[in-house]
């Protein structure tokens, strides 16, 4: 889970909260080991819609 936290720039605690909220799927591999699918972790990162200086919406 530490690798997933580093990959996304969020804390392990945040990942655990996302798992508890049902926003991130996790897999148990023993009583203490939690595994995450990198695709699911990447799915947490969504592009932001920003407003350009001209006042038009642009997607980055």
C-alpha positions as protocol buffer text, in pm:
chain_id: "A"
residue {
  index: 1
  type: UNK
  ca { x: 0 y: 0 z: 0 }
}
residue {
  index: 2
  type: UNK
  ca { x: 297 y: 230 z: 54 }
}
residue {
  index: 3
  type: UNK
  ca { x: 381 y: 206 z: -316 }
}
residue {
  index: 4
  type: UNK
  ca { x: 25 y: 306 z: -407 }
}
residue {
  index: 5
  type: UNK
  ca { x: 45 y: 603 z: -172 }
}
residue {
  index: 6
  type: UNK
  ca { x: 372 y: 717 z: -329 }
}
residue {
  index: 7
  type: UNK
  ca { x: 232 y: 661 z: -679 }
}
residue {
  index: 8
  type: UNK
  ca { x: -68 y: 886 z: -617 }
}
residue {
  index: 9
  type: UNK
  ca { x: 87 y: 1133 z: -377 }
}
residue {
  index: 10
  type: UNK
  ca { x: -164 y: 1062 z: -101 }
}
residue {
  index: 11
  type: UNK
  ca { x: -114 y: 906 z: 239 }
}
residue {
  index: 12
  type: UNK
  ca { x: -174 y: 543 z: 330 }
}
residue {
  index: 13
  type: UNK
  ca { x: -441 y: 671 z: 567 }
}
residue {
  index: 14
  type: UNK
  ca { x: -625 y: 835 z: 276 }
}
residue {
  index: 15
  type: UNK
  ca { x: -610 y: 511 z: 79 }
}
residue {
  index: 16
  type: UNK
  ca { x: -753 y: 323 z: 377 }
}
residue {
  index: 17
  type: UNK
  ca { x: -1036 y: 578 z: 400 }
}
residue {
  index: 18
  type: UNK
  ca { x: -1111 y: 531 z: 28 }
}
residue {
  index: 19
  type: UNK
  ca { x: -1118 y: 153 z: 78 }
}
residue {
  index: 20
  type: UNK
  ca { x: -1354 y: 188 z: 376 }
}
residue {
  index: 21
  type: UNK
  ca { x: -1582 y: 421 z: 176 }
}
residue {
  index: 22
  type: UNK
  ca { x: -1599 y: 173 z: -112 }
}
residue {
  index: 23
  type: UNK
  ca { x: -1417 y: 406 z: -352 }
}
residue {
  index: 24
  type: UNK
  ca { x: -1117 y: 177 z: -389 }
}
residue {
  index: 25
  type: UNK
  ca { x: -1118 y: -201 z: -420 }
}
residue {
  index: 26
  type: UNK
  ca { x: -867 y: -386 z: -202 }
}
residue {
  index: 27
  type: UNK
  ca { x: -771 y: -751 z: -173 }
}
residue {
  index: 28
  type: UNK
  ca { x: -654 y: -934 z: 139 }
}
residue {
  index: 29
  type: UNK
  ca { x: -355 y: -1162 z: 107 }
}
residue {
  index: 30
  type: UNK
  ca { x: -336 y: -1295 z: 461 }
}
residue {
  index: 31
  type: UNK
  ca { x: -448 y: -1139 z: 786 }
}
residue {
  index: 32
  type: UNK
  ca { x: -230 y: -826 z: 759 }
}
residue {
  index: 33
  type: UNK
  ca { x: -151 y: -783 z: 390 }
}
residue {
  index: 34
  type: UNK
  ca { x: -368 y: -562 z: 171 }
}
residue {
  index: 35
  type: UNK
  ca { x: -313 y: -554 z: -204 }
}
residue {
  index: 36
  type: UNK
  ca { x: -437 y: -292 z: -450 }
}
residue {
  index: 37
  type: UNK
  ca { x: -470 y: -319 z: -826 }
}
residue {
  index: 38
  type: UNK
  ca { x: -261 y: -40 z: -989 }
}
residue {
  index: 39
  type: UNK
  ca { x: -544 y: 24 z: -1236 }
}
residue {
  index: 40
  type: UNK
  ca { x: -785 y: 89 z: -948 }
}
residue {
  index: 41
  type: UNK
  ca { x: -531 y: 319 z: -783 }
}
residue {
  index: 42
  type: UNK
  ca { x: -484 y: 510 z: -1110 }
}
residue {
  index: 43
  type: UNK
  ca { x: -863 y: 540 z: -1132 }
}
residue {
  index: 44
  type: UNK
  ca { x: -854 y: 766 z: -827 }
}
residue {
  index: 45
  type: UNK
  ca { x: -673 y: 1026 z: -1034 }
}
residue {
  index: 46
  type: UNK
  ca { x: -918 y: 1213 z: -1255 }
}
residue {
  index: 47
  type: UNK
  ca { x: -842 y: 1514 z: -1474 }
}
residue {
  index: 48
  type: UNK
  ca { x: -956 y: 1849 z: -1343 }
}
residue {
  index: 49
  type: UNK
  ca { x: -1162 y: 2091 z: -1545 }
}
residue {
  index: 50
  type: UNK
  ca { x: -997 y: 2431 z: -1536 }
}
residue {
  index: 51
  type: UNK
  ca { x: -1101 y: 2776 z: -1649 }
}
residue {
  index: 52
  type: UNK
  ca { x: -866 y: 2943 z: -1891 }
}
residue {
  index: 53
  type: UNK
  ca { x: -788 y: 3312 z: -1871 }
}
residue {
  index: 54
  type: UNK
  ca { x: -1033 y: 3373 z: -2156 }
}
residue {
  index: 55
  type: UNK
  ca { x: -1313 y: 3236 z: -1939 }
}
residue {
  index: 56
  type: UNK
  ca { x: -1367 y: 2921 z: -2143 }
}
residue {
  index: 57
  type: UNK
  ca { x: -1357 y: 2576 z: -1993 }
}
residue {
  index: 58
  type: UNK
  ca { x: -1062 y: 2368 z: -2097 }
}
residue {
  index: 59
  type: UNK
  ca { x: -989 y: 2008 z: -2015 }
}
residue {
  index: 60
  type: UNK
  ca { x: -627 y: 1921 z: -1941 }
}
